[in-house]
Amino acid sequence: MSGTSSPLSLIAQYESGNQNIYNYLYNSNPSLYTASGYYQITNSTWAQGAQLAGVDTSQYPTAISAPYDVQTQVAQALYNQYGYEPWEGNQQLMQAVAAQGAAAAEAPDMTTGADGIPTETITPSGNPLSGALAGAPAGGTTQISWLEELAIRGMMVLIGIVLIAGGIYMAGRRASSARTVGQLARAAA
């Protein structure tokens, strides 16, 4: 496998071969082996993930009963909350994740905004730009595009330059004032 794959595409690939199927052991004991769907989510984990994602379990009681986009929504909610933990039992998946390195395991959730510009979900409390993100809830997340991030970083650099230039100017003024006072004192003497 070349490059890196998104976490959900890796999970679907290694859990079900990208198929909406029951766990391979389902027929031997359906009450014990409940994993199903593209992401092989067990019934108890499905209930938890559906709650996280706001999916109605009376409409979709199991992963396999839900369409692909709903399964993806639940799998994304589980991944956002727990990382790869719900799928740790799949050694081949864990090896693929390790082979891709930490970048795949910690890849940001990249989406495209309404304007077509890629955006990244960030947590303000963990981002040095957190003070600049107006309206971002404390400890919550917000979406900013790479252009917005670039503008914020540019403003921070500009502010830094202004502060440095102001400090140099003020230091020069103090030195100039000191010379003036010294000249006045010598002239008076």
C-alpha positions as CSV (number, residue, x, y, z in Angstrom):
1,M,0.0,0.0,0.0
2,S,1.5,3.3,-1.0
3,G,0.9,6.6,0.7
4,T,-1.5,6.9,3.5
5,S,-5.2,6.0,3.7
6,S,-7.8,7.7,5.9
7,P,-8.5,5.8,9.2
8,L,-12.0,4.9,8.1
9,S,-11.0,3.6,4.7
10,L,-8.3,1.4,6.5
11,I,-10.9,0.1,9.0
12,A,-13.4,-0.8,6.2
13,Q,-10.6,-2.4,4.1
14,Y,-9.3,-4.6,6.9
15,E,-12.5,-5.3,8.7
16,S,-14.9,-6.2,5.9
17,G,-13.0,-5.9,2.6
18,N,-15.3,-2.8,2.0
19,Q,-18.4,-5.0,2.1
20,N,-21.6,-4.7,4.2
21,I,-21.4,-8.2,5.8
22,Y,-21.7,-10.0,9.1
23,N,-18.7,-11.1,11.1
24,Y,-17.2,-14.3,9.6
25,L,-18.2,-16.1,12.9
26,Y,-21.7,-14.8,13.0
27,N,-23.3,-18.1,11.8
28,S,-21.6,-20.1,14.5
29,N,-23.0,-18.0,17.3
30,P,-25.1,-14.9,16.3
31,S,-25.6,-13.7,19.9
32,L,-21.8,-13.7,20.6
33,Y,-20.4,-12.5,17.2
34,T,-22.5,-9.4,16.5
35,A,-20.0,-7.4,14.5
36,S,-21.4,-6.4,11.1
37,G,-21.3,-3.8,8.4
38,Y,-18.5,-2.1,6.5
39,Y,-16.7,-1.3,9.7
40,Q,-17.6,-4.5,11.6
41,I,-19.1,-2.7,14.6
42,T,-20.6,-4.9,17.3
43,N,-24.2,-4.3,18.5
44,S,-23.2,-2.8,21.8
45,T,-20.5,-0.6,20.2
46,W,-23.0,0.4,17.5
47,A,-25.5,1.6,20.2
48,Q,-22.8,3.7,21.8
49,G,-21.5,5.1,18.5
50,A,-25.0,5.8,17.2
51,Q,-25.7,7.9,20.3
52,L,-22.4,9.8,19.8
53,A,-23.4,10.4,16.1
54,G,-27.1,11.2,16.8
55,V,-28.3,8.2,14.9
56,D,-31.7,6.7,15.8
57,T,-31.2,3.0,16.8
58,S,-34.9,2.3,16.5
59,Q,-34.4,2.9,12.8
60,Y,-31.0,1.3,12.5
61,P,-30.6,-1.2,15.4
62,T,-27.4,-2.7,14.0
63,A,-24.6,-1.6,11.8
64,I,-25.6,-3.9,8.9
65,S,-29.1,-2.5,9.0
66,A,-27.9,1.0,8.2
67,P,-26.8,2.4,4.8
68,Y,-23.2,3.1,4.1
69,D,-23.3,6.8,4.9
70,V,-24.9,6.2,8.3
71,Q,-22.4,3.5,9.1
72,T,-19.6,5.9,8.2
73,Q,-21.2,8.6,10.4
74,V,-21.2,6.2,13.4
75,A,-17.7,4.9,12.6
76,Q,-16.4,8.5,12.4
77,A,-18.0,9.3,15.8
78,L,-16.4,6.2,17.3
79,Y,-13.0,7.0,15.8
80,N,-13.2,10.7,16.9
81,Q,-14.0,9.5,20.5
82,Y,-11.7,6.4,20.8
83,G,-9.3,6.3,17.9
84,Y,-8.7,2.8,16.7
85,E,-9.6,1.2,20.1
86,P,-12.9,-0.3,18.9
87,W,-11.0,-2.2,16.2
88,E,-7.8,-3.1,18.2
89,G,-8.7,-6.8,17.9
90,N,-7.9,-6.8,14.2
91,Q,-4.1,-7.4,14.2
92,Q,-3.8,-6.9,10.4
93,L,-5.5,-3.5,10.7
94,M,-3.2,-2.5,13.6
95,Q,-0.1,-3.6,11.5
96,A,-1.3,-1.5,8.6
97,V,-1.8,1.5,10.9
98,A,1.7,1.0,12.4
99,A,3.1,0.7,8.8
100,Q,1.6,4.0,7.9
101,G,3.1,5.6,11.0
102,A,1.7,8.1,13.4
103,A,0.6,10.5,10.6
104,A,-2.2,8.1,9.6
105,A,-3.2,7.4,13.2
106,E,-3.3,11.1,14.1
107,A,-4.5,12.5,10.7
108,P,-6.8,15.5,11.1
109,D,-10.3,15.2,9.9
110,M,-10.1,17.1,6.6
111,T,-13.4,18.1,4.9
112,T,-14.4,20.6,2.3
113,G,-16.4,23.7,3.3
114,A,-19.3,25.1,1.3
115,D,-16.9,27.3,-0.6
116,G,-14.9,24.2,-1.7
117,I,-11.9,25.2,0.4
118,P,-10.5,22.4,2.5
119,T,-11.1,22.8,6.2
120,E,-9.6,21.1,9.2
121,T,-11.3,20.3,12.5
122,I,-9.2,21.6,15.3
123,T,-9.5,21.8,19.1
124,P,-8.8,25.4,20.2
125,S,-7.3,24.4,23.5
126,G,-4.6,22.4,21.8
127,N,-3.8,25.0,19.2
128,P,-1.5,28.0,19.6
129,L,-4.0,30.0,17.6
130,S,-6.8,29.4,20.1
131,G,-7.1,33.0,21.2
132,A,-7.6,34.1,17.6
133,L,-10.5,31.8,16.9
134,A,-13.5,34.0,17.7
135,G,-16.6,32.1,18.8
136,A,-14.8,28.8,19.4
137,P,-16.2,27.1,22.5
138,A,-13.7,26.4,25.2
139,G,-12.5,22.8,24.8
140,G,-14.7,22.4,21.7
141,T,-13.9,22.3,18.0
142,T,-14.3,24.7,15.1
143,Q,-13.6,24.6,11.4
144,I,-11.1,26.9,9.8
145,S,-9.8,26.7,6.3
146,W,-6.1,26.7,5.5
147,L,-6.6,30.3,4.1
148,E,-8.0,31.4,7.4
149,E,-5.2,29.7,9.3
150,L,-2.6,31.4,7.0
151,A,-4.3,34.8,7.5
152,I,-4.2,34.3,11.3
153,R,-0.5,33.3,11.2
154,G,0.3,36.2,9.0
155,M,-1.4,38.6,11.4
156,M,0.6,37.1,14.3
157,V,3.8,37.6,12.4
158,L,2.8,41.2,11.5
159,I,2.0,42.0,15.2
160,G,5.4,40.5,16.2
161,I,7.2,42.7,13.7
162,V,5.3,45.8,14.9
163,L,6.1,45.0,18.5
164,I,9.8,44.5,17.7
165,A,10.0,47.7,15.6
166,G,8.2,49.6,18.3
167,G,10.7,48.3,20.9
168,I,13.6,49.4,18.7
169,Y,12.1,52.8,18.1
170,M,11.5,53.3,21.9
171,A,15.0,52.2,22.7
172,G,16.3,54.7,20.2
173,R,14.1,57.5,21.6
174,R,15.4,56.7,25.2
175,A,19.0,56.8,23.9
176,S,18.4,60.1,22.1
177,S,16.7,61.6,25.2
178,A,19.7,60.5,27.3
179,R,22.1,62.2,24.8
180,T,19.9,65.4,24.8
181,V,19.9,65.6,28.6
182,G,23.6,65.0,28.7
183,Q,24.2,67.7,26.2
184,L,22.0,70.2,28.1
185,A,23.9,69.4,31.3
186,R,27.3,70.0,29.7
187,A,26.1,73.2,28.1
188,A,24.8,74.5,31.4
189,A,28.1,73.8,33.2
